[in-house]
Amino acid sequence: MSPVDPDPRLLQRLAEVQARFAELDEQLADPRVFEEPDRLRALGQERAALEPAVEGGRTLEGLLAELQGAREMVESTDGELHDLAVDEVASLEERIGPLVEQVRELLLPRDPMDDRPAVLEIRAGTGGDEAGLFASDLLRMYTRYAERQGWSVELLTVSEGIPGAVREAVATVSGRGAFGRLRYESGVHRVQRVPETESQGRIHTSAATVAVLPEAEEVDVEIDPSELRIDVFRSSGPGGQSVNTTDSAVRITHVPTGLVVSCQDEKSQHKNKAKALKVLRSRLLDRALAERDAERAAERRAQVGTGDRSAKIRTYNFPQSRVTDHRIGLSVYNLDAVLDGDLDEFVRALRLAAQEERMEAEA
């Protein structure tokens, strides 16, 4: 099989999507469906979601048919016609390769959570001040990636270390596909570089953990107020005039699970409480989803771990300008661009790897 020839399972999945698309067209053509607005809306939304994959599949099938004809001509002709057919095969293969990957991504099963806002948590791990500086780099990287996607970022809480360093930051990233694209960033990220304070030029290794949770809505998680312990205290650290002169900071403990969330960024105790509850609700939703899926729970524990250098999913190596994702064995040599938010190659590859795993499991 040529490298551009699609996996038979991909073609089978494409055929299933095309059949469902035709079925939806048939149902939408039935006049009776207009008497059921909710059903009409649901059918229309499903059709709109499938249409890009169907159109991409049709284009792919047309090019594959042309490729088959060109290959047959290579086998059955000689002279100038043979040379022309060889060129045609090369041209078609060049077009088909990227299209196969595009269709593969379009066929990814959509998780209902994919379009939810993502709650992004970044914490400095081992490595002292250098880990805090790296955590700050990661926060900027994801902020820049969100800007490239046209998403919005709201910083919920941040705990700073030395100038330019972040001990912990929690933010909400909102926009179409936010959680679906960021979900595979959860885990331990490791950096290898020479700190500015290192006079001997020695490379240091530090780490930071990233957790990406789907933002929970109130209907997802019901919190019993009697199960919450709420403490208020004075904010500490930078925050502007008067921020640390009143008891505006809030710490919420969910007694049954022991989860603790604190927020002190706002001057208003009410706003800090609302932000803390948003984070708590998302953590409780993530916990509930993980409990329903033991495999995902084990994966998250393995990825996030404790922030130890050895439990890594990705390494950012400054001397080599290299970024390596250890889960899929992908290395790129454009570290500056990655830290400036150019994450598309990693996001795409991780999503496709997840699909491959699902296809293997279903085979």
Summary of the structure (lengths in Angstrom):
residues: 363
radius of gyration: 25.2
end to end distance: 19.5
largest distance: 87.8
contacts: 1074
relative contact order: 0.11
helix: 51%
strand: 20%
